Amino acid sequence: MTARSNFKRLVRARAAKTGESYTSALQHIRPAHPGDVGPDEEGTRSVRLAVAQTPVHDDPRDIDALRESGRTVRALMREAGVQGARIVHFPEGALCFPDKLVMSVDGPDAVGPADWDRCQWSVLRAELAAVAELAGELRLWTVIASAHRLTGPNRPHNSLYVISDRGRVVTRYDERLLSRTKVSYMYSPGTSPVTFEIDGVRFGCLLGMEIHYPELFAEYERLNVDCVLFSTSGTLGGTAAQAQGHASANSYWVSLSVPVRGSATAPSGIAAPNGDWIARCPSGDEPSVAVVTLDDSSEAAAESVTYARPWRREARAGIYAEHQVSDPRSEDRTAAF
């Protein structure tokens, strides 16, 4: 079904339900503001997204492991490219997720301040540069996690690099709400959300433990994103279910990228704006990607994006205040039945 015919179907469905004319129904379905998400009569925005799951090495001193991670990432980039992806999204730790005990000056038996001089920064930079070069060759946007080195003695950020299809870093998201260990001993927190666009589709980024903070997902809804890319090194605390919940509550796609070690219970996947999984990587120990087209005229998205998202925005804006009543039985919280 084309975007135009799907859009007209939605307008006719509303008109039939409400008794409105086609023109009146059309005014309700069109986005209320230029930045709002929703299909129009002329077409729809879409982009093909690949979500990856990879092994995670935890020792940034291990040169061979860093290089192996880089080769794995680039192999998955090529696979995503073969499947027609426009963008590929990797988990936290895709190149390395430094272990707190490996990094601790008080280790290996106690957690203390991280000694970042232990990191093979030159090798890590070389692998990131090779990823960026391949992104340019494949014309494939690539979102990949890594530590971002700051000026000493400041600790690095835990970051997601956004590399364009020209092979250049166009922006970077730094994890803001870190775990107690991360913020106390490992990383410097970031300060702001980050968005970027590909073919008119707007993405936002979150990382690490931030799945547990619904306010961050709500913030991206207010910033008119169509999809949040969430990368993590683990799937503790019902991460997959939370990803579905955030997608449904905010009426946008959520891409969940996790390591292969978490794939037995919660593999990487992409949740549609109605909360349904529309792509999942296989469970198992092998690196893999799942690829799907994000299309706001699809059955999994159209109703949520067209109806639920604008309605929720209206409700949050306080438009129902005019319907509030002054009634003693309303004010009395202990009133009898």
C-alpha positions in Angstrom: 0.0 0.0 0.0 1.4 3.4 -0.9 1.8 6.2 1.7 -0.8 8.3 -0.1 -3.5 5.6 -0.2 -2.7 4.6 3.4 -3.1 8.2 4.5 -6.4 8.5 2.7 -7.6 5.3 4.4 -6.9 6.9 7.8 -8.8 10.0 6.9 -11.8 8.1 5.7 -11.7 5.9 8.8 -11.8 9.0 11.1 -14.6 10.6 9.0 -16.7 7.4 9.3 -16.1 7.1 13.0 -16.8 10.8 13.9 -19.3 11.8 11.2 -17.0 14.6 10.1 -16.5 15.5 6.5 -13.4 14.3 4.7 -11.9 17.8 4.9 -12.6 18.1 8.6 -11.1 14.7 9.3 -8.0 15.7 7.2 -7.4 18.7 9.4 -7.3 16.6 12.5 -4.9 14.0 11.0 -2.4 16.4 9.5 0.4 17.3 11.9 -0.4 20.3 14.0 3.1 21.8 13.8 5.7 21.7 11.1 8.0 19.5 13.1 5.4 17.0 14.2 5.6 13.4 13.0 2.9 12.2 10.6 2.3 11.2 7.0 1.1 13.8 4.5 -0.7 13.5 1.2 2.4 13.6 -0.9 4.3 10.7 0.7 6.1 9.4 3.7 9.5 9.4 5.2 11.3 6.1 5.5 14.8 4.9 6.2 16.2 1.4 6.4 17.8 0.7 9.8 20.1 -2.2 10.9 20.5 -3.0 14.6 23.5 -5.1 15.6 24.6 -7.4 18.5 28.3 -8.1 19.0 30.6 -9.8 21.5 32.0 -7.4 24.1 35.6 -7.4 25.3 36.3 -5.7 28.6 40.0 -5.0 28.6 41.2 -1.9 26.7 44.8 -3.0 27.3 44.3 -6.0 25.0 45.4 -4.8 21.5 44.4 -8.1 19.8 40.9 -7.9 21.3 40.4 -4.3 20.2 41.4 -5.2 16.7 39.1 -8.2 16.7 36.2 -6.1 17.8 36.9 -3.7 15.0 36.9 -6.5 12.4 33.6 -7.7 13.8 32.0 -4.3 13.6 33.2 -3.8 10.0 31.9 -7.2 9.0 28.5 -6.4 10.3 28.6 -3.0 8.6 29.1 -4.8 5.3 26.3 -7.3 6.1 24.0 -4.4 6.8 25.0 -2.7 3.6 24.2 -5.8 1.6 20.7 -5.8 3.2 20.2 -2.3 2.0 20.6 -0.5 5.4 21.0 3.2 5.4 22.1 3.3 9.0 23.5 0.7 11.4 23.4 0.9 15.2 25.8 -0.9 17.5 25.7 -1.8 21.3 27.6 -0.2 24.1 31.0 -1.9 24.2 31.0 -2.8 20.5 34.8 -2.0 20.4 35.4 -2.4 24.2 33.5 -2.0 27.4 36.3 -1.4 30.0 35.7 -3.4 33.1 35.7 -1.5 36.4 38.1 -3.9 38.0 40.4 -4.0 35.1 40.6 -0.2 35.1 40.7 0.4 38.9 43.8 1.6 40.5 42.7 -0.4 43.5 42.0 -3.6 41.4 41.8 -6.3 40.6 39.8 -7.0 43.8 38.4 -3.6 44.6 36.7 -0.8 42.6 38.5 2.5 42.7 39.2 5.4 40.3 39.9 4.3 36.8 43.4 4.6 35.4 42.7 5.5 31.8 46.4 5.4 30.9 45.8 1.7 30.7 43.7 2.1 27.6 45.4 1.6 24.3 44.0 4.8 22.9 46.0 4.8 19.7 44.6 1.4 18.8 41.1 2.4 19.7 41.4 5.5 17.6 42.7 3.5 14.7 39.8 1.1 14.9 37.3 4.0 15.0 39.0 5.6 12.0 38.7 2.3 10.1 35.0 2.2 10.9 34.5 5.7 9.7 36.4 5.0 6.5 34.2 2.0 5.8 31.1 4.0 6.5 32.1 6.4 3.8 32.9 3.6 1.4 29.6 1.9 2.0 27.6 5.1 2.2 26.3 3.8 5.5 25.5 5.9 8.5 27.1 4.2 11.6 26.3 4.8 15.3 28.9 3.2 17.5 29.8 3.4 21.2 33.3 4.2 22.6 35.0 6.1 25.3 35.7 9.7 24.2 38.9 10.9 25.6 39.0 14.3 27.3 41.8 16.6 28.4 43.5 15.1 31.6 42.8 14.8 34.4 39.2 14.7 33.3 37.7 11.2 32.9 36.4 10.4 29.4 32.8 10.4 28.3 30.9 7.2 27.6 29.7 8.0 24.1 27.9 7.2 20.9 29.6 8.5 17.8 27.3 9.3 14.9 29.3 8.8 11.7 27.8 10.0 8.4 27.7 8.2 5.1 30.6 10.4 4.1 32.7 8.9 6.8 32.7 11.9 9.2 31.7 12.2 12.8 28.7 14.6 12.6 27.8 14.5 16.3 28.3 12.6 19.5 26.0 11.6 22.4 27.6 11.4 25.9 25.8 9.3 28.5 24.2 11.6 31.0 22.6 9.5 33.8 25.3 7.1 34.6 25.4 4.3 37.2 26.9 5.1 40.5 30.2 3.3 39.6 30.5 4.9 36.3 30.1 8.4 37.6 32.2 7.9 40.7 35.1 6.1 39.1 34.9 5.8 35.3 33.4 8.5 33.2 32.4 12.2 33.1 28.7 12.6 32.5 27.3 14.3 29.4 25.0 17.3 29.4 22.5 17.3 26.6 20.4 15.2 24.2 21.5 14.8 20.6 19.5 14.5 17.5 20.4 14.0 13.8 18.5 13.4 10.6 18.8 10.9 7.7 16.5 11.4 4.7 14.1 13.4 6.9 13.9 10.8 9.7 15.0 12.2 13.0 17.0 10.1 15.5 17.9 10.5 19.1 20.5 8.6 21.2 20.6 7.1 24.6 23.2 4.8 26.3 24.1 2.6 29.1 21.6 2.6 32.0 19.4 5.3 30.6 16.6 2.9 29.6 15.5 3.3 33.2 14.7 7.0 32.9 11.4 7.6 31.1 12.0 11.4 31.3 14.8 11.0 28.8 12.6 9.2 26.3 9.9 11.8 26.8 12.4 14.6 26.2 13.1 13.1 22.8 9.4 12.9 22.0 9.3 16.7 22.6 12.2 17.0 20.2 10.2 15.4 17.5 12.4 12.3 17.0 11.1 9.4 15.0 13.4 6.8 16.5 15.6 6.5 19.6 18.8 4.5 19.3 19.5 2.9 22.7 22.8 1.1 23.2 23.6 -0.9 26.3 26.2 -3.5 27.5 23.6 -5.6 29.3 19.8 -6.3 29.6 19.2 -6.1 33.3 15.9 -5.0 34.8 13.6 -5.9 31.9 15.4 -3.7 29.4 13.6 -5.2 26.4 10.1 -4.7 28.0 11.1 -1.1 28.9 12.2 -0.5 25.3 8.8 -1.6 24.1 7.0 0.5 26.7 9.0 3.7 25.7 8.2 3.1 22.1 4.5 2.7 22.7 4.2 5.6 25.2 6.0 8.0 22.9 4.8 6.7 19.6 8.2 6.3 18.0 10.5 3.5 17.1 13.1 2.3 19.6 16.2 0.4 18.5 17.7 -1.7 21.2 21.3 -2.8 20.6 22.8 -5.3 23.1 25.8 -7.6 23.2 25.4 -11.2 22.2 25.8 -12.3 25.8 22.3 -10.8 26.5 20.7 -12.3 23.4 19.4 -15.4 25.1 16.7 -13.4 26.9 16.6 -10.1 25.1 18.3 -10.0 21.6 18.8 -6.7 19.8 15.7 -5.5 18.1 13.6 -2.6 16.8 10.2 -1.8 18.4 7.6 0.0 16.4 5.6 3.0 17.7 2.9 0.6 18.9 5.4 -1.3 21.0 5.5 -4.4 18.8 8.9 -5.9 17.9 9.3 -5.7 14.1 12.8 -7.0 13.9 15.0 -9.1 16.3 18.5 -10.5 16.0 18.7 -14.2 16.6 19.5 -15.6 20.1 23.0 -17.1 20.2 26.7 -16.4 20.4 27.2 -15.2 16.9 27.4 -11.5 15.9 24.4 -10.5 13.8 22.2 -7.7 12.4 18.5 -7.3 11.9 17.3 -4.9 9.3 13.9 -3.2 8.8 12.5 -0.2 7.1 11.1 2.5 9.4 8.1 3.7 7.5 5.5 6.0 9.2 2.8 4.7 6.9 3.3 1.1 7.9 0.5 -0.8 9.8 2.8 -1.0 12.9 3.2 2.8 13.0 0.4 4.6 11.3 -2.2 4.6 14.0 0.2 5.4 16.8 2.0 8.2 14.9 -1.1 9.7 13.4 -3.6 9.5 16.3 -1.9 8.7 19.6 1.1 11.1 19.5 -0.9 14.3 18.6 -3.6 13.4 21.1 -1.1 12.9 23.9 0.5 16.2 23.1 -2.8 17.9 23.4 -3.6 16.3 26.7 -0.2 17.2 28.1 -0.6 20.8 26.9 -3.5 21.2 29.4 -6.3 21.6 26.8 -8.7 19.7 29.1 -8.6 22.5 31.7 -11.7 24.1 30.2 -13.7 20.9 31.0 -12.9 21.0 34.7 -15.9 21.6 37.0 -16.5 23.3 40.3 -18.4 20.8 42.4 -18.3 20.1 46.1 -18.5 16.4 45.4 -15.4 16.8 43.2 -13.4 18.5 45.9 -14.5 16.2 48.7 -12.1 13.2 48.5 -14.0 11.3 51.2 -17.5 11.7 49.7 -19.8 8.7 50.0 -20.6 6.7 47.0 
